[in-house]
Amino acid sequence: MPSEEGDHRRLPWNRIVRSYVDAWSLGLAAVALALWIISVHRAKFADMGLLGLVTILGWTYFLGLALVVASFAVALLRTPVRTSRVLIPLAVLVIFLYGTASAVEPTSALTDSWIHAGFTQYIIQHGHVLNNYDARFSWPGGFSLAAVLVAFAGQPNAIALLRWFPVVIELLYAAPLLALGANSGVSRRTALLGVALFYSTNWIYQDYFSPQALNYLFFLVVIAAVFVCWRPRKIAHGKIFDVRIRALVARVRQSVTLRRLNGGDTVPERDARTILWVLALLTLVIGASVMSHQLTPYALIVALAGLLITRRLGRPELVIVAALFAVGWLSLGASNYWIGHLNDIFGGIGQISSTVGSNVTNRVTGSASHRLIVQLRMGIIVLLYLFAVAGALRRKPDSRSLEALVVAPFVLLAIQNYGGEGLLRVVLFALPFSSLLAASAVLSRRAYWAGQYQRDGRRIVVGALVGIVLLVFSLGTTVVRGGNDAYEAFSLGEVSAVNYTYAHAHAGEAIGVVSAYLPLGQRDLGRLDIYIADSQSTPSPRQVLERFVKARPHWIVLSRSQEAWGEILAGYPPGWSKALQADLVKKFYRVVARWPTATVLERRVTQ
């Protein structure tokens, strides 16, 4: 059978053709990047509509996105394929999908990123965490690392890191993703397409300044190192999808034998000394992970167990170490959290239906625009998994490790009580492997690029399919990833209003907000109380007023983001914030500071 390069090395014009393809690919990527710059320059944050970021992106953005996808497809079709050529349009695609919000929006989005900046500042100022303040402080590793970096850079806080953190951490994910794809048993083109599909389907906004973003990098590094260091030993087996009971039982028994669990069906790809060093480094990474995040270590445990069963992990000690570290930290290091909160940890065990309900059913609420965003998000994942199933059926690998890594994280749904984001995290942990399987549905390991394949024109067909699939997913992710930015992204006026309140409030006073969508928590940790009117349930505007009157917060901040939250999620009428402000002024409050997008009210007299 001809090689992937076919007979092209013997053709005198082959070098000219390759140069022509490279020029087209780089040219398309350069034009796309120029169009992106024009798009972010023209976009006006103040004009953002209820559908979020996509409402202020002009036609230049979408033309540029189509061109960068075309650039990627052209580079992927090059014979021979060169990873360095493909990485250029891939990096531009990452900028399009993850850098646009950072470039357009005046400051960092998401309240949690500002809260995490406040955690970091507290550690910088005091040298320790604030006990019994927040459960996240029981896993302080990520915040401590951020504090060290901020102090090393000579900055007073971590706010400067927030805005561009998503695109930076996504680019850091590329290295382990490429290593994983290159050693996963798929062809090089399939691996590169799998990485591109990962980025074009990752609308799950978990890459903001947070411990989970850092720990996802740890997760990818550990799994990629396992793929690099070991490979499955070829063993005789029957048909992969033989559904006869006897065959199924035989495969299950074979997968849990002592030989398998001791790594006897795995072949090391590196010498013993190198593997020993890798194991030592992975132990450090796992140790850092268990001190930084509640969920990631357990996702790593089930993933490593899946790799051990599918003959991809050669050292069972790694699973044991991860389990001991995770349980040990939960028992000792996180004791401030679990004492009195055992139900929060174990209450979700076996409650799969309620977990799915809190993750899926309860999210399809609010205005028509929000329901559309949620439905599109679910549609992207469903479509990706359909491709992944097709890729799994099409493959004939030595090991089903990719399939195991897709299924393994779903075990967490039955044993965790992580709240409404649990299913999102599970899908994210499975995303690198489901993307590789989906890529296998489009490209197979066979030599597509051999001579006859090029002569009969199927190369163009497959190239068009690659471009269409990638463009559809990229467009969908562009729409849904920024779909909540109408209320999750903040203006400079809102930041100024919050800073004004912090500067003028005295210790022990409360700041009242309608919803939590404000850049709160970035300073003065534990000094002030935050009263959130919708914390128990979603009230009507009249009930919001009644709750404020009853709670009597000394300060109240009303803003554009809360206005958008009310219209999109709570079903409030347009202008409800102004009416609430007028009623508050009648109820012993006065306006003390005002910006175009935010207003600060102070209680006038003791009620």
Secondary structure per residue as TSV (DSSP state, phi and psi in degrees):
chain	resnum	aa	ss	phi	psi
A	1	M	-	360.0	138.1
A	2	P	-	-66.3	153.5
A	3	S	-	-74.4	175.2
A	4	E	T	-61.1	-31.9
A	5	E	T	-81.2	-12.4
A	6	G	T	62.9	-141.6
A	7	D	T	-102.8	19.9
A	8	H	G	-69.1	-26.0
A	9	R	G	-63.7	-19.4
A	10	R	G	-93.0	-3.8
A	11	L	-	-89.4	128.9
A	12	P	T	-65.3	-26.4
A	13	W	T	-95.9	7.3
A	14	N	H	-63.9	-40.3
A	15	R	H	-65.1	-36.7
A	16	I	H	-65.4	-42.0
A	17	V	H	-62.5	-43.8
A	18	R	H	-62.5	-41.9
A	19	S	H	-63.2	-38.3
A	20	Y	H	-64.9	-43.7
A	21	V	H	-64.0	-43.5
A	22	D	H	-61.4	-41.8
A	23	A	H	-63.6	-41.9
A	24	W	H	-62.6	-45.1
A	25	S	H	-63.2	-49.2
A	26	L	H	-66.3	-37.5
A	27	G	H	-63.9	-44.4
A	28	L	H	-63.0	-40.5
A	29	A	H	-65.0	-39.8
A	30	A	H	-65.9	-43.6
A	31	V	H	-64.2	-40.8
A	32	A	H	-61.0	-43.6
A	33	L	H	-64.2	-38.6
A	34	A	H	-63.8	-42.1
A	35	L	H	-64.9	-34.8
A	36	W	H	-64.0	-42.8
A	37	I	H	-61.7	-42.2
A	38	I	H	-62.8	-40.7
A	39	S	H	-63.6	-48.5
A	40	V	H	-70.4	-26.9
A	41	H	H	-71.6	-36.0
A	42	R	H	-83.1	-24.2
A	43	A	-	-65.5	136.6
A	44	K	-	-115.0	113.2
A	45	F	G	-58.6	-36.5
A	46	A	G	-65.4	-20.2
A	47	D	G	-92.0	8.1
A	48	M	-	-62.7	133.0
A	49	G	B	-96.2	-170.5
A	50	L	T	-68.6	-21.1
A	51	L	T	-85.5	4.0
A	52	G	B	84.5	-144.5
A	53	L	G	-58.9	-35.2
A	54	V	G	-63.9	-22.0
A	55	T	G	-73.9	-14.4
A	56	I	G	-114.4	7.3
A	57	L	-	-94.2	124.5
A	58	G	-	-81.4	-176.4
A	59	W	H	-64.4	-24.7
A	60	T	H	-63.8	-33.6
A	61	Y	H	-63.8	-48.3
A	62	F	H	-71.1	-34.1
A	63	L	H	-65.3	-42.5
A	64	G	H	-63.2	-39.1
A	65	L	H	-63.4	-41.4
A	66	A	H	-64.1	-38.1
A	67	L	H	-69.4	-38.8
A	68	V	H	-69.9	-33.6
A	69	V	H	-65.6	-42.1
A	70	A	H	-62.5	-39.3
A	71	S	H	-61.4	-42.4
A	72	F	H	-63.1	-44.6
A	73	A	H	-62.8	-40.9
A	74	V	H	-63.9	-45.1
A	75	A	H	-65.3	-34.4
A	76	L	H	-70.0	-28.7
A	77	L	H	-84.4	-7.3
A	78	R	-	-60.2	141.8
A	79	T	S	-121.7	115.8
A	80	P	S	-79.1	155.2
A	81	V	-	-71.9	137.3
A	82	R	-	-120.1	121.3
A	83	T	H	-59.2	-39.2
A	84	S	H	-61.4	-34.2
A	85	R	H	-71.7	-34.5
A	86	V	H	-76.5	-29.5
A	87	L	H	-66.1	-27.5
A	88	I	H	-64.9	-56.6
A	89	P	H	-64.9	-27.7
A	90	L	H	-65.1	-41.9
A	91	A	H	-64.6	-39.5
A	92	V	H	-64.9	-38.7
A	93	L	H	-61.7	-40.7
A	94	V	H	-62.1	-40.2
A	95	I	I	-63.0	-42.5
A	96	F	I	-60.1	-49.2
A	97	L	I	-80.5	-31.9
A	98	Y	I	-118.0	-12.2
A	99	G	I	-102.3	-12.0
A	100	T	H	-65.8	-47.6
A	101	A	H	-61.1	-40.5
A	102	S	H	-64.0	-35.0
A	103	A	H	-79.4	-32.9
A	104	V	H	-87.0	-46.2
A	105	E	S	-77.3	139.1
A	106	P	S	-70.1	-18.5
A	107	T	S	-153.1	176.8
A	108	S	-	-68.1	143.5
A	109	A	-	-88.7	173.1
A	110	L	-	71.4	122.6
A	111	T	H	-60.1	-37.8
A	112	D	H	-61.0	-33.6
A	113	S	H	-65.2	-36.4
A	114	W	H	-71.0	-37.8
A	115	I	H	-62.5	-41.8
A	116	H	H	-65.6	-33.2
A	117	A	H	-64.0	-36.6
A	118	G	H	-66.0	-39.8
A	119	F	H	-59.9	-44.6
A	120	T	H	-62.2	-43.5
A	121	Q	H	-63.3	-37.5
A	122	Y	H	-63.0	-42.5
A	123	I	H	-65.2	-38.6
A	124	I	H	-61.2	-43.6
A	125	Q	H	-76.3	-35.9
A	126	H	H	-111.9	-16.9
A	127	G	S	79.3	6.7
A	128	H	S	-156.1	171.8
A	129	V	-	-85.3	165.2
A	130	L	-	-94.1	103.7
A	131	N	T	-66.7	147.1
A	132	N	T	60.6	25.2
A	133	Y	T	-101.7	-47.4
A	134	D	-	-149.8	140.7
A	135	A	G	-58.7	-30.2
A	136	R	G	-66.0	-22.2
A	137	F	G	-72.6	-10.9
A	138	S	G	-77.2	-10.0
A	139	W	S	-126.3	72.4
A	140	P	-	-88.0	4.0
A	141	G	H	-57.1	-47.8
A	142	G	H	-64.4	-40.9
A	143	F	H	-66.5	-38.0
A	144	S	H	-65.8	-40.7
A	145	L	H	-63.7	-42.2
A	146	A	H	-62.5	-39.0
A	147	A	H	-62.5	-41.2
A	148	V	H	-63.1	-44.0
A	149	L	H	-65.3	-42.5
A	150	V	H	-64.7	-44.9
A	151	A	H	-64.1	-39.2
A	152	F	H	-63.4	-36.0
A	153	A	T	-79.9	-5.1
A	154	G	T	74.5	23.9
A	155	Q	-	-95.3	150.0
A	156	P	S	-75.8	-22.8
A	157	N	S	-156.8	-178.4
A	158	A	S	-97.1	8.5
A	159	I	H	-60.9	-34.4
A	160	A	H	-63.7	-20.8
A	161	L	H	-84.0	-19.1
A	162	L	H	-66.8	-45.9
A	163	R	T	-63.3	-45.6
A	164	W	T	-101.0	6.3
A	165	F	H	-60.2	-42.9
A	166	P	H	-57.2	-48.0
A	167	V	H	-69.5	-33.2
A	168	V	H	-67.6	-46.8
A	169	I	H	-68.6	-33.2
A	170	E	H	-65.8	-38.7
A	171	L	H	-66.2	-33.9
A	172	L	H	-67.3	-29.6
A	173	Y	H	-63.9	-22.5
A	174	A	H	-61.7	-39.0
A	175	A	H	-61.7	-55.1
A	176	P	H	-65.4	-31.3
A	177	L	H	-64.2	-43.0
A	178	L	H	-66.0	-40.7
A	179	A	H	-64.7	-41.2
A	180	L	H	-62.9	-46.9
A	181	G	H	-63.9	-39.1
A	182	A	H	-66.9	-23.0
A	183	N	T	-115.3	16.5
A	184	S	S	-91.0	-4.8
A	185	G	S	96.2	-3.6
A	186	V	S	-93.3	167.3
A	187	S	-	-69.7	165.7
A	188	R	H	-62.9	-42.0
A	189	R	H	-64.0	-41.7
A	190	T	H	-62.7	-40.2
A	191	A	H	-63.6	-43.9
A	192	L	H	-65.6	-40.0
A	193	L	H	-65.3	-36.9
A	194	G	H	-61.7	-40.5
A	195	V	H	-64.3	-42.2
A	196	A	H	-63.6	-39.1
A	197	L	H	-66.8	-35.0
A	198	F	H	-56.8	-49.3
A	199	Y	H	-69.5	-35.4
A	200	S	H	-80.1	-8.0
A	201	T	H	-117.1	-2.3
A	202	N	-	-85.8	72.0
A	203	W	-	-82.2	-6.8
A	204	I	-	-70.5	106.2
A	205	Y	-	-76.7	73.1
A	206	Q	-	-117.0	17.1
A	207	D	-	-107.5	15.8
A	208	Y	S	-75.6	175.6
A	209	F	S	-63.5	100.5
A	210	S	S	-164.4	158.1
A	211	P	H	-63.7	-34.3
A	212	Q	H	-66.8	-31.3
A	213	A	H	-65.5	-44.4
A	214	L	H	-65.5	-41.6
A	215	N	H	-71.1	-26.0
A	216	Y	H	-66.1	-35.5
A	217	L	H	-63.2	-43.6
A	218	F	H	-58.1	-44.8
A	219	F	H	-58.2	-47.6
A	220	L	H	-65.5	-38.2
A	221	V	H	-63.8	-44.4
A	222	V	H	-63.6	-48.3
A	223	I	H	-65.0	-41.7
A	224	A	H	-63.1	-39.7
A	225	A	H	-62.9	-38.4
A	226	V	H	-63.2	-43.7
A	227	F	H	-64.5	-33.9
A	228	V	H	-73.8	-34.6
A	229	C	H	-89.1	-23.6
A	230	W	E	-135.8	154.0
A	231	R	E	-137.3	155.7
A	232	P	E	-74.9	142.1
A	233	R	-	-77.0	136.1
A	234	K	-	-69.5	127.0
A	235	I	-	-131.1	154.2
A	236	A	-	-78.5	135.1
A	237	H	-	-151.1	166.1
A	238	G	-	-80.7	-161.4
A	239	K	-	-62.9	138.3
A	240	I	T	-61.6	-38.7
A	241	F	T	-110.8	34.4
A	242	D	-	-72.1	117.4
A	243	V	-	-94.2	5.2
A	244	R	-	-65.2	140.9
A	245	I	H	-59.0	-43.2
A	246	R	H	-62.6	-40.7
A	247	A	H	-67.5	-40.0
A	248	L	H	-63.2	-45.1
A	249	V	H	-62.7	-40.8
A	250	A	H	-63.4	-40.5
A	251	R	H	-68.7	-39.7
A	252	V	H	-63.7	-45.2
A	253	R	H	-62.5	-37.1
A	254	Q	H	-68.3	-31.7
A	255	S	H	-77.1	-17.4
A	256	V	T	-117.3	21.6
A	257	T	S	-70.9	158.4
A	258	L	H	-61.3	-36.7
A	259	R	H	-61.7	-44.3
A	260	R	H	-63.4	-46.0
A	261	L	H	-70.2	-19.3
A	262	N	T	-90.8	5.1
A	263	G	T	80.2	17.7
A	264	G	T	-70.8	-19.0
A	265	D	T	-98.6	18.4
A	266	T	E	-122.2	141.6
A	267	V	E	-111.4	126.7
A	268	P	E	-70.5	139.5
A	269	E	S	-95.5	-9.1
A	270	R	S	-127.7	165.0
A	271	D	-	-71.8	165.1
A	272	A	H	-61.6	-36.9
A	273	R	H	-66.5	-43.4
A	274	T	H	-63.0	-43.4
A	275	I	H	-64.5	-36.2
A	276	L	H	-63.1	-42.7
A	277	W	H	-65.4	-40.3
A	278	V	H	-62.5	-43.3
A	279	L	H	-61.6	-39.2
A	280	A	H	-64.8	-43.2
A	281	L	H	-66.5	-40.6
A	282	L	H	-65.2	-33.2
A	283	T	H	-62.6	-40.5
A	284	L	H	-64.6	-41.9
A	285	V	H	-63.5	-43.6
A	286	I	H	-64.1	-40.1
A	287	G	H	-60.7	-41.3
A	288	A	H	-65.8	-35.9
A	289	S	H	-68.0	-44.2
A	290	V	H	-67.4	-21.1
A	291	M	T	-90.6	-1.4
A	292	S	T	-116.6	-22.7
A	293	H	-	-152.0	147.5
A	294	Q	S	-74.3	-38.1
A	295	L	S	-101.2	-37.3
A	296	T	H	-55.4	-43.2
A	297	P	H	-58.4	-35.2
A	298	Y	H	-75.3	-33.6
A	299	A	H	-63.5	-36.4
A	300	L	H	-68.5	-36.9
A	301	I	H	-63.4	-49.2
A	302	V	H	-67.9	-33.1
A	303	A	H	-67.5	-44.6
A	304	L	H	-65.0	-37.9
A	305	A	H	-63.1	-40.7
A	306	G	H	-62.9	-39.0
A	307	L	H	-67.6	-34.6
A	308	L	H	-66.9	-43.5
A	309	I	H	-68.0	-33.9
A	310	T	T	-93.2	18.5
A	311	R	T	67.4	31.5
A	312	R	-	-109.4	-22.2
A	313	L	-	-105.9	125.3
A	314	G	S	-94.1	-4.8
A	315	R	-	-128.2	106.7
A	316	P	T	-67.4	-17.9
A	317	E	H	-60.0	-28.6
A	318	L	H	-65.0	-38.6
A	319	V	H	-65.2	-43.0
A	320	I	H	-64.3	-44.1
A	321	V	H	-61.1	-45.2
A	322	A	H	-61.3	-42.3
A	323	A	H	-66.5	-44.1
A	324	L	H	-64.0	-42.8
A	325	F	H	-62.9	-45.2
A	326	A	H	-64.5	-48.8
A	327	V	H	-67.5	-38.3
A	328	G	H	-63.2	-43.7
A	329	W	I	-68.3	-40.0
A	330	L	I	-61.9	-37.0
A	331	S	I	-76.9	-35.5
A	332	L	I	-111.4	-58.7
A	333	G	I	-65.9	-33.3
A	334	A	T	-102.6	24.4
A	335	S	H	-63.3	-29.6
A	336	N	H	-62.7	-26.0
A	337	Y	H	-85.4	-49.6
A	338	W	H	-78.4	-19.2
A	339	I	T	-66.2	113.8
A	340	G	T	87.6	-1.0
A	341	H	-	-128.2	30.0
A	342	L	H	-61.0	-34.1
A	343	N	H	-66.8	-32.6
A	344	D	H	-65.3	-30.7
A	345	I	H	-84.1	-47.4
A	346	F	H	-105.7	-2.7
A	347	G	T	-66.4	-20.4
A	348	G	T	-91.8	0.2
A	349	I	T	-64.2	122.6
A	350	G	T	81.6	-6.7
A	351	Q	-	-91.2	61.8
A	352	I	H	-67.6	-42.4
A	353	S	H	-63.3	-42.7
A	354	S	H	-68.8	-34.2
A	355	T	H	-65.4	-45.2
A	356	V	H	-64.2	-38.0
A	357	G	H	-62.5	-43.7
A	358	S	H	-70.4	-22.5
A	359	N	H	-92.9	-29.1
A	360	V	T	-117.6	-66.2
A	361	T	G	-58.4	-45.1
A	362	N	G	-71.2	-11.9
A	363	R	G	-88.9	-20.8
A	364	V	S	-84.2	71.0
A	365	T	-	-138.2	179.5
A	366	G	S	87.1	-157.5
A	367	S	S	-70.5	170.0
A	368	A	H	-61.9	-35.9
A	369	S	H	-65.3	-40.6
A	370	H	H	-70.3	-40.0
A	371	R	H	-62.9	-36.9
A	372	L	H	-62.9	-43.7
A	373	I	H	-61.4	-46.2
A	374	V	H	-62.9	-42.7
A	375	Q	H	-65.8	-38.3
A	376	L	H	-65.4	-38.0
A	377	R	H	-62.2	-46.6
A	378	M	H	-64.3	-36.2
A	379	G	H	-63.6	-39.6
A	380	I	H	-61.5	-45.4
A	381	I	H	-67.3	-43.0
A	382	V	H	-61.5	-44.3
A	383	L	H	-63.7	-42.1
A	384	L	H	-61.5	-41.5
A	385	Y	H	-70.1	-30.4
A	386	L	H	-64.4	-43.5
A	387	F	H	-61.9	-40.2
A	388	A	H	-64.0	-41.2
A	389	V	H	-62.5	-43.5
A	390	A	H	-62.2	-40.8
A	391	G	H	-65.5	-38.2
A	392	A	H	-64.5	-39.6
A	393	L	H	-69.0	-30.4
A	394	R	H	-80.7	-27.3
A	395	R	-	-74.3	153.8
A	396	K	-	-133.6	70.0
A	397	P	-	-87.5	171.2
A	398	D	S	-78.3	-22.4
A	399	S	-	-145.5	144.2
A	400	R	-	-95.8	42.2
A	401	S	H	-67.5	-37.5
A	402	L	H	-62.6	-44.1
A	403	E	H	-62.7	-39.8
A	404	A	H	-63.8	-37.9
A	405	L	H	-72.5	-22.4
A	406	V	H	-75.0	-39.9
A	407	V	H	-81.0	-37.7
A	408	A	G	-53.9	-45.5
A	409	P	G	-60.8	-23.0
A	410	F	G	-69.7	-15.0
A	411	V	G	-61.0	-30.3
A	412	L	H	-63.0	-26.7
A	413	L	H	-63.4	-29.0
A	414	A	H	-87.4	-15.6
A	415	I	H	-121.1	-4.6
A	416	Q	-	-110.0	162.2
A	417	N	-	-131.0	54.9
A	418	Y	-	-84.4	-4.1
A	419	G	G	90.8	-157.5
A	420	G	G	-69.1	-11.6
A	421	E	G	-100.4	3.0
A	422	G	H	-58.7	-48.3
A	423	L	H	-66.0	-36.2
A	424	L	H	-61.4	-42.8
A	425	R	H	-65.3	-39.0
A	426	V	H	-62.5	-46.0
A	427	V	H	-61.6	-38.8
A	428	L	H	-65.5	-41.6
A	429	F	H	-63.3	-31.8
A	430	A	H	-86.9	-11.9
A	431	L	H	-61.5	-43.0
A	432	P	H	-58.8	-34.8
A	433	F	H	-85.7	-36.3
A	434	S	H	-67.4	-30.2
A	435	S	H	-68.5	-39.8
A	436	L	H	-65.9	-38.8
A	437	L	H	-66.3	-40.3
A	438	A	H	-63.2	-39.2
A	439	A	H	-63.7	-31.8
A	440	S	H	-68.2	-21.1
A	441	A	H	-74.9	-24.6
A	442	V	H	-93.6	-41.7
A	443	L	S	-123.1	137.9
A	444	S	-	-107.2	176.7
A	445	R	S	-77.0	-15.0
A	446	R	S	-67.3	161.5
A	447	A	-	-77.7	83.9
A	448	Y	T	-63.9	-25.2
A	449	W	T	-99.1	15.4
A	450	A	S	-72.9	174.5
A	451	G	H	-54.7	-52.7
A	452	Q	H	-63.5	-33.6
A	453	Y	H	-61.8	-39.2
A	454	Q	H	-73.9	-34.8
A	455	R	H	-69.8	-35.1
A	456	D	T	-88.1	3.7
A	457	G	T	83.3	1.7
A	458	R	H	-69.9	-19.2
A	459	R	H	-58.0	-43.2
A	460	I	H	-66.0	-37.9
A	461	V	H	-63.3	-46.9
A	462	V	H	-66.3	-39.1
A	463	G	H	-60.9	-42.0
A	464	A	H	-64.6	-38.8
A	465	L	H	-64.0	-42.8
A	466	V	H	-58.5	-46.7
A	467	G	H	-63.9	-42.4
A	468	I	H	-66.4	-47.1
A	469	V	H	-61.0	-46.6
A	470	L	H	-66.2	-38.5
A	471	L	H	-69.1	-40.9
A	472	V	H	-61.1	-47.0
A	473	F	H	-65.2	-40.5
A	474	S	H	-65.9	-41.4
A	475	L	H	-63.3	-42.9
A	476	G	H	-62.3	-43.1
A	477	T	H	-67.3	-36.0
A	478	T	H	-58.9	-42.6
A	479	V	H	-70.0	-48.7
A	480	V	H	-85.6	-27.7
A	481	R	H	-65.4	-39.4
A	482	G	T	-98.2	17.0
A	483	G	T	-69.0	-22.7
A	484	N	T	-100.4	5.4
A	485	D	H	-68.2	-15.2
A	486	A	H	-60.7	-30.9
A	487	Y	H	-121.3	-11.5
A	488	E	H	-95.1	-15.6
A	489	A	S	-98.7	149.0
A	490	F	-	-122.9	147.8
A	491	S	-	-89.8	166.7
A	492	L	H	-65.3	-31.5
A	493	G	H	-63.6	-38.3
A	494	E	H	-68.2	-38.6
A	495	V	H	-63.9	-41.6
A	496	S	H	-64.3	-38.8
A	497	A	H	-64.3	-42.8
A	498	V	H	-65.6	-43.5
A	499	N	H	-63.5	-38.1
A	500	Y	H	-60.8	-44.2
A	501	T	H	-64.0	-44.7
A	502	Y	H	-60.9	-38.8
A	503	A	H	-69.7	-30.6
A	504	H	H	-103.4	-13.8
A	505	A	-	-79.2	146.2
A	506	H	-	-95.5	157.9
A	507	A	T	-57.1	135.8
A	508	G	T	90.7	-12.8
A	509	E	-	-75.7	158.8
A	510	A	E	-110.3	141.8
A	511	I	E	-105.8	121.7
A	512	G	E	-97.5	134.7
A	513	V	E	-136.3	153.5
A	514	V	S	-71.9	-46.0
A	515	S	S	-136.1	170.8
A	516	A	S	-81.9	6.6
A	517	Y	-	-84.9	75.4
A	518	L	S	-151.3	155.8
A	519	P	S	-75.8	64.0
A	520	L	-	-91.0	157.9
A	521	G	-	87.8	3.8
A	522	Q	S	-81.5	-1.8
A	523	R	S	-157.8	167.7
A	524	D	S	53.0	49.5
A	525	L	T	-62.5	129.1
A	526	G	T	80.4	-6.0
A	527	R	T	-82.6	-38.0
A	528	L	S	-120.0	154.0
A	529	D	E	-95.5	148.3
A	530	I	E	-115.3	121.4
A	531	Y	E	-105.4	120.0
A	532	I	E	-109.7	118.7
A	533	A	T	-66.4	-30.7
A	534	D	T	-99.6	20.6
A	535	S	S	-67.5	-33.0
A	536	Q	S	-88.6	-42.9
A	537	S	S	-159.4	171.7
A	538	T	-	-86.1	106.8
A	539	P	-	-87.2	166.8
A	540	S	-	-79.7	164.8
A	541	P	H	-56.0	-37.2
A	542	R	H	-65.8	-40.6
A	543	Q	H	-67.7	-32.1
A	544	V	H	-60.3	-46.1
A	545	L	H	-59.8	-45.4
A	546	E	H	-62.7	-38.6
A	547	R	H	-68.0	-38.8
A	548	F	H	-64.3	-42.7
A	549	V	H	-63.4	-37.9
A	550	K	H	-73.9	-42.4
A	551	A	H	-76.9	-27.8
A	552	R	-	54.2	51.6
A	553	P	-	-64.6	144.9
A	554	H	S	-69.1	-32.3
A	555	W	E	-126.1	147.5
A	556	I	E	-134.5	131.8
A	557	V	E	-115.0	121.1
A	558	L	E	-110.2	141.6
A	559	S	E	-151.3	170.9
A	560	R	H	-62.9	-42.4
A	561	S	H	-64.3	-38.9
A	562	Q	H	-69.9	-34.3
A	563	E	H	-59.7	-46.5
A	564	A	H	-65.8	-39.3
A	565	W	H	-57.8	-44.7
A	566	G	I	-61.6	-41.1
A	567	E	I	-72.8	-38.8
A	568	I	I	-83.7	-46.4
A	569	L	I	-101.2	-37.8
A	570	A	I	-93.7	-11.6
A	571	G	-	76.4	23.6
A	572	Y	-	-73.6	153.6
A	573	P	-	-74.6	154.3
A	574	P	T	-56.9	139.2
A	575	G	T	84.5	7.6
A	576	W	H	-63.3	-31.0
A	577	S	H	-66.1	-40.0
A	578	K	H	-65.5	-40.2
A	579	A	H	-64.5	-39.7
A	580	L	H	-64.7	-39.6
A	581	Q	H	-62.8	-43.5
A	582	A	H	-61.9	-40.2
A	583	D	H	-67.5	-37.2
A	584	L	H	-67.0	-36.2
A	585	V	H	-62.2	-33.7
A	586	K	H	-74.6	-19.0
A	587	K	T	-106.2	51.4
A	588	F	T	71.6	21.4
A	589	Y	E	-115.3	154.9
A	590	R	E	-136.6	148.2
A	591	V	E	-78.6	123.9
A	592	V	E	-112.3	-16.9
A	593	A	E	-156.5	144.9
A	594	R	E	-145.3	138.0
A	595	W	E	-128.8	166.1
A	596	P	T	-57.5	-27.1
A	597	T	T	-117.3	6.7
A	598	A	E	-158.2	152.4
A	599	T	E	-138.5	138.4
A	600	V	E	-112.7	128.0
A	601	L	E	-116.0	145.3
A	602	E	E	-123.3	141.5
A	603	R	E	-69.0	131.3
A	604	R	-	-82.1	-44.8
A	605	V	S	-134.3	162.6
A	606	T	-	-72.8	126.8
A	607	Q	-	-89.8	360.0
